Amino acid sequence: LSSPLLSQLLAGSVVLFSIGCFFLRRRTKKTYNTFLAENVGVEITCVESLQFDLGTIEAATNNFSDDNKIGKGGFGTVYKGTLYNGQEIAVKRLSKSSGQGAEEFKNEVMLVAKLQHKNLVRLLGFCLEGHEKILVYEYVPNSSLDYILFDTERLRQLDWLTCYKIIGGIARWLLYLHEDSRLRIIHRDLKASNVLLDGNMNPKISDFGMARIFVMDQTQGNTSRIVGT
């Protein structure tokens, strides 16, 4: 092949490759949005604003390094991460082997779009890419309440005023969920490890994977399996 013809073929290949990547990305993004819109009930505009790409999360957590691991539960592992802008985050990577992971993922994404309370840990976004289901939260520096309760040294942080603040925050949050939010929600897994503490020892409740949504006049419900702790 002559040099000009070869150049034209190479240029054409690059153009076709770029077009293919563009449509693949659009198709993948549409898949994310369709999954969440159909299965979670969150509006597309809201969904797009919450999406993180996997590369950003891998960079923030040093590719899910063990050094960044800050917790592990029945649904997966939690890592501390730092975004490009310096913001610290907590990344929950749902276990691929957990049969309940997909349900938890849908619950968390749906509820974050509908709930706002100062004692609720804030969900910043999510990643749904390949087999990965990842939730990105605000980072809460003082770990969880159980971490303090069962550590003799740390237990000294819990003077009466601090205990009163934590108890009051949890009570306000429960009242909000049961009576004052747009949805009536039963958490079903409220325990010390799901009570996170911010820099001022204010409680932030996490983990809505087991939550059940009731209609406003509903007072009873049935479940087909045992959940929670």
Legacy VTK file of the C-alpha trace (Angstrom):
# vtk DataFile Version 3.0
C-alpha trace
ASCII
DATASET POLYDATA
POINTS 229 float
0.000 0.000 0.000
1.153 3.511 -0.781
1.926 5.845 2.082
-1.051 8.204 1.470
-3.471 5.251 1.284
-2.032 3.718 4.451
-2.404 7.044 6.246
-6.025 7.291 5.138
-6.748 3.754 6.365
-5.127 4.473 9.729
-7.038 7.739 10.081
-10.281 5.976 9.202
-9.582 3.241 11.758
-8.956 5.822 14.481
-12.232 7.600 13.638
-14.193 4.324 13.678
-12.570 3.315 16.984
-13.454 6.689 18.535
-17.054 6.430 17.344
-17.290 2.890 18.727
-15.983 4.010 22.124
-18.440 6.908 22.179
-21.446 4.692 21.519
-20.210 2.013 23.946
-19.901 4.639 26.678
-23.369 5.972 25.901
-24.776 2.449 25.954
-23.061 1.692 29.296
-24.331 4.950 30.803
-27.813 4.195 29.538
-27.558 0.746 31.153
-26.698 2.355 34.524
-29.603 4.759 34.225
-32.060 2.117 33.036
-31.102 -0.244 35.853
-31.608 2.403 38.501
-34.691 3.975 36.978
-36.446 0.619 36.562
-35.244 -1.135 39.714
-34.726 1.732 42.121
-37.204 4.362 41.060
-34.729 7.262 41.070
-35.150 9.872 38.342
-32.496 9.909 35.609
-31.320 13.446 36.376
-30.719 12.471 39.992
-28.954 9.244 38.990
-26.496 10.972 36.652
-25.411 13.401 39.351
-24.527 10.519 41.704
-22.424 8.408 39.339
-18.707 7.782 39.909
-16.586 5.953 37.362
-14.581 2.961 38.558
-11.231 4.545 37.673
-11.873 7.479 40.019
-12.723 5.142 42.906
-9.705 2.897 42.248
-7.422 5.939 42.272
-9.013 7.242 45.493
-8.542 3.932 47.344
-5.154 3.020 45.840
-6.851 0.228 43.913
-8.719 -1.042 47.008
-5.489 -1.444 48.952
-5.575 -3.378 52.229
-3.901 -0.352 53.823
-7.057 1.633 53.037
-9.431 -0.960 54.486
-11.409 0.431 57.431
-14.187 -2.112 57.879
-15.812 -5.306 56.683
-19.407 -6.496 56.942
-21.730 -9.142 55.603
-22.234 -7.271 52.336
-18.665 -6.252 51.576
-15.592 -4.238 52.550
-15.290 -0.521 53.340
-12.230 1.477 52.273
-11.084 4.979 53.038
-10.331 7.044 49.952
-9.310 10.532 48.883
-10.681 12.138 45.721
-8.621 14.321 43.371
-9.943 17.453 45.120
-8.737 16.214 48.515
-12.180 15.186 49.805
-12.056 12.095 52.025
-14.623 9.388 51.308
-15.664 5.959 52.568
-16.139 3.395 49.795
-18.280 0.305 50.349
-17.446 -2.350 47.767
-20.297 -4.843 47.796
-19.260 -8.468 47.773
-19.726 -10.201 44.416
-20.633 -13.419 46.230
-23.379 -11.848 48.364
-26.849 -12.689 47.107
-28.222 -9.740 49.043
-25.745 -7.194 47.677
-27.899 -6.094 44.749
-30.899 -5.534 47.013
-28.834 -3.475 49.447
-27.436 -1.436 46.566
-30.925 -0.600 45.297
-32.150 0.275 48.791
-29.253 2.636 49.506
-29.445 4.497 46.188
-33.216 4.868 46.383
-33.282 6.128 49.955
-30.516 8.700 49.521
-32.644 10.425 46.901
-35.552 10.713 49.309
-34.079 11.212 52.815
-32.265 14.156 54.379
-31.333 14.349 58.035
-28.279 15.586 59.933
-27.998 12.245 61.756
-28.004 10.216 58.537
-24.644 9.372 56.959
-24.555 11.043 53.543
-24.281 8.927 50.414
-22.234 10.864 47.846
-22.730 8.494 44.952
-22.304 5.030 43.487
-20.552 3.041 40.808
-22.221 0.297 38.808
-19.646 -1.034 36.364
-19.189 -4.611 35.185
-19.638 -6.842 38.242
-18.823 -3.993 40.628
-21.482 -2.446 42.852
-19.927 0.344 44.911
-21.385 2.949 47.274
-19.495 6.155 48.118
-20.214 7.861 51.462
-18.937 10.865 53.346
-15.991 9.870 55.518
-16.789 9.910 59.256
-13.510 10.155 61.239
-14.433 8.704 64.648
-15.401 5.280 63.333
-18.434 3.493 64.771
-19.942 3.476 68.248
-19.072 -0.203 68.847
-15.411 0.552 68.158
-15.475 2.908 71.167
-17.751 0.863 73.438
-15.549 -2.228 73.321
-12.207 -0.443 73.638
-11.217 0.402 77.230
-9.074 3.390 76.236
-11.518 4.903 73.762
-14.434 4.371 76.129
-13.123 7.288 78.167
-14.282 9.627 75.368
-17.879 8.860 76.296
-18.615 11.235 79.137
-22.259 11.823 80.030
-22.736 14.853 77.760
-21.325 12.946 74.779
-23.537 9.943 75.542
-26.555 12.242 75.808
-25.718 13.792 72.423
-25.431 10.369 70.780
-28.655 9.072 72.341
-30.545 12.221 71.347
-29.256 12.091 67.764
-30.305 8.459 67.329
-33.750 9.189 68.796
-34.287 12.197 66.479
-33.247 10.086 63.501
-35.666 7.270 64.424
-38.514 9.745 64.860
-37.729 11.199 61.447
-37.742 7.763 59.769
-40.911 6.554 61.456
-43.015 9.722 61.478
-41.577 12.785 59.703
-39.857 11.681 56.469
-41.466 11.480 53.031
-41.416 7.704 53.466
-42.087 5.626 56.562
-38.982 3.494 56.938
-38.038 0.708 59.355
-34.248 0.307 59.452
-34.243 -3.303 60.787
-30.511 -3.378 61.539
-29.885 -0.598 64.057
-26.815 -1.567 66.099
-23.716 0.104 67.508
-21.601 -0.743 64.437
-24.072 1.148 62.216
-23.867 4.293 64.368
-20.933 6.292 62.980
-19.475 9.281 64.830
-18.281 12.471 63.123
-15.479 14.776 64.288
-17.754 16.310 66.939
-19.061 12.912 68.116
-22.447 13.477 66.473
-24.085 10.163 65.481
-24.545 9.362 61.790
-26.668 6.288 61.077
-25.598 4.105 58.169
-26.484 0.945 56.281
-29.994 0.932 54.869
-29.564 -2.391 53.075
-32.127 -4.136 55.297
-34.576 -1.233 55.488
-38.268 -1.703 54.708
-40.498 1.050 53.349
-44.037 1.239 54.718
-46.943 3.246 53.352
-47.868 6.078 55.691
-50.886 4.377 57.317
-49.251 0.921 57.532
-48.461 -0.323 61.047
-47.488 -3.961 60.396
-45.504 -5.882 57.809
-44.324 -9.408 57.023
-40.891 -10.590 55.914
-40.019 -13.870 54.202
-36.601 -14.220 55.855
-34.699 -13.271 58.996
-32.501 -10.184 58.481
-30.289 -7.940 60.541
-28.269 -8.807 63.609
LINES 1 230
229 0 1 2 3 4 5 6 7 8 9 10 11 12 13 14 15 16 17 18 19 20 21 22 23 24 25 26 27 28 29 30 31 32 33 34 35 36 37 38 39 40 41 42 43 44 45 46 47 48 49 50 51 52 53 54 55 56 57 58 59 60 61 62 63 64 65 66 67 68 69 70 71 72 73 74 75 76 77 78 79 80 81 82 83 84 85 86 87 88 89 90 91 92 93 94 95 96 97 98 99 100 101 102 103 104 105 106 107 108 109 110 111 112 113 114 115 116 117 118 119 120 121 122 123 124 125 126 127 128 129 130 131 132 133 134 135 136 137 138 139 140 141 142 143 144 145 146 147 148 149 150 151 152 153 154 155 156 157 158 159 160 161 162 163 164 165 166 167 168 169 170 171 172 173 174 175 176 177 178 179 180 181 182 183 184 185 186 187 188 189 190 191 192 193 194 195 196 197 198 199 200 201 202 203 204 205 206 207 208 209 210 211 212 213 214 215 216 217 218 219 220 221 222 223 224 225 226 227 228
